[in-house]
Amino acid sequence: MNSSFEEFMRVDNRTPFDVFNWSVVGVLKQGQRFESFPGNAGVTFRDTRGLPWLFVGKTYTAGAAQGYFIRANSQFVKPIQMSSTRVQPQASQPLTSSTALPMKLGFDEGFGSIVVPESDTRASAYGGRLRRYDVHIAKMFEVTHFMCQEGTLTPGIIWNYEAGGGTINMGSFVITCRLANQIASAYGLGKSEPTNITFSAGEIGRPDVRSFNIPILNITGDKVPRWISFVQGF
């Protein structure tokens, strides 16, 4: 492929996915179990023919290859319920009531920015099903809703999202005050977290860092898969 793995997994990636022309690294035996991980663009990856593939991050066979793609076809693979003596399904693990992951937030002339240190935003946020990507999107909604309620924003804001400390462009997201309010009503708000936001002073002075206590979205229990589904479509 003509881009790095991190770039390929980005939601705005435009690299042609002609995986059927790549080298075969191994063959899964009948009945062999594996765990797949979604990218930022969704659960499956579509090749240039429009056919879906899964990214395999782990197999439950000693010495088996990891980090490859397989066809997401019901003739070849199917989901299973893992035994309680093995790895528990991630969907059963509730989100820790916090979105305080490392990130830098900023406002500058009608735009918001969120810069996170990690390059792989597919990683689990709290050991459960939610990715860091899902939590980063939640933070955008939390801050937007708070600022709209304070009267600082109207009718909304465009968020620029960057990973890898600002080296990977994850795309831009428009969040209106109306949408932020709908999300806050749908999921509810939990405890407030101290949140630092840097406000640009343009060319006339130094940036101003302010701290706010911003309520977080209550993305727990059965709301976790709902949020994941929403983010994939957002």
Salt bridges, closest charged atoms under 4 A:
ASP12 OD1 - ARG10 NE 3.01
ASP47 OD2 - ARG49 NH2 2.90
GLU118 OE2 - ARG132 NH1 3.26
GLU118 OE2 - HIS136 NE2 3.53
ASP120 OD2 - ARG122 NH2 2.86
ASP134 OD1 - ARG131 NH2 3.02
GLU142 OE1 - LYS139 NZ 3.11
GLU193 OE1 - LYS139 NZ 3.43
ASP208 OD2 - ARG210 NE 2.81
